[in-house]
């Protein structure tokens, strides 16, 4: 029984790692709310960029932000080199909306309509 508790705690702690609060690029720290220019300046060009346009005439929420109309979502993928952890930075309206360590699929978690 003791091992079941430890395994459960380990699984929950690993799932929390998927959504990172910050991204370190050299001596600089990137966080939610930073501009896409700041990310490029300190982290360089991403390995790849995925762009998707979403339409929310009645509003769509991601985390605590509500978006209306057409929104362009960019996912900047950084491979981070040998020994680094692959990371995706979600950019909306030229601002960092989310930083996620890539451990599997990337679900934006949109809630429609906004609440």
C-alpha positions in Angstrom: 0.0 0.0 0.0 2.9 2.4 0.8 4.2 2.0 -2.7 0.9 2.9 -4.3 0.9 6.2 -2.4 4.5 6.9 -3.5 3.7 6.0 -7.1 0.6 8.2 -7.1 2.6 11.2 -5.7 5.3 10.7 -8.4 2.7 10.6 -11.2 1.1 13.8 -9.9 4.4 15.6 -9.6 5.5 14.6 -13.1 2.2 15.8 -14.6 2.7 19.2 -12.9 6.1 19.5 -14.8 4.3 19.6 -18.1 3.2 23.2 -17.6 6.3 25.2 -16.7 6.1 28.7 -15.2 9.3 29.9 -16.7 11.9 29.1 -19.4 15.6 29.7 -18.8 17.6 30.8 -21.9 21.2 31.3 -20.8 21.0 33.8 -17.9 17.6 35.2 -18.9 14.2 33.9 -17.6 11.2 33.9 -19.9 7.7 33.9 -18.3 4.1 34.2 -19.1 3.3 37.7 -20.3 6.7 38.3 -21.9 6.7 39.5 -25.5 7.6 37.3 -28.4 10.4 39.7 -29.2 11.9 39.0 -25.7 11.7 35.2 -26.3 13.5 35.5 -29.7 16.1 37.9 -28.3 17.1 35.6 -25.4 16.2 32.1 -26.7 16.8 32.5 -30.4 14.8 31.2 -33.2 12.6 28.2 -32.4 13.3 24.8 -34.0 9.8 25.0 -35.5 6.7 27.1 -35.3 3.1 25.8 -35.5 0.4 28.4 -36.4 -3.3 28.0 -35.9 -6.1 30.5 -36.3 -9.1 30.1 -34.0 -12.4 31.9 -34.2 -14.4 32.7 -31.1 -17.4 34.8 -31.9 -18.9 34.0 -28.5 -15.6 34.0 -26.7 -13.1 31.3 -25.9 -11.1 31.0 -22.7 -7.6 29.7 -22.1 -6.6 29.5 -18.5 -7.9 32.8 -17.0 -8.0 34.8 -20.3 -11.0 35.3 -22.5 -10.5 35.9 -26.2 -13.1 37.1 -28.7 -13.0 37.1 -32.5 -10.1 35.6 -34.4 -7.0 34.6 -32.5 -3.7 33.4 -34.0 -2.1 30.8 -31.7 1.6 30.1 -32.3 3.5 27.2 -30.7 7.2 27.8 -30.7 9.1 24.5 -30.2 12.6 24.6 -28.8 14.6 21.4 -28.9 17.2 22.7 -26.4 20.1 20.6 -27.5 21.8 17.6 -26.0 20.6 17.0 -22.4 18.0 19.8 -22.7 14.3 19.3 -22.2 12.2 20.1 -25.3 9.9 23.0 -24.6 6.9 24.6 -26.3 6.1 28.3 -25.8 2.5 29.3 -26.7 2.3 32.8 -28.1 -1.1 34.6 -28.5 -1.3 38.3 -29.5 2.6 38.5 -29.5 2.7 37.6 -25.8 3.7 34.3 -24.0 0.6 32.6 -22.9 2.0 29.3 -21.8 5.3 27.5 -21.4 5.2 23.7 -21.6 7.8 21.0 -21.2 7.0 18.6 -24.0 6.3 15.2 -22.4 3.6 14.2 -24.8 0.7 15.8 -26.6 0.0 19.5 -26.3 -3.6 20.3 -25.5 -4.4 24.0 -25.5 -7.3 23.5 -22.9 -9.7 26.0 -24.5 -13.1 26.5 -22.8 -15.9 27.6 -25.1 -17.7 29.9 -24.4 -15.9 32.0 -21.8 -17.2 31.7 -18.3 
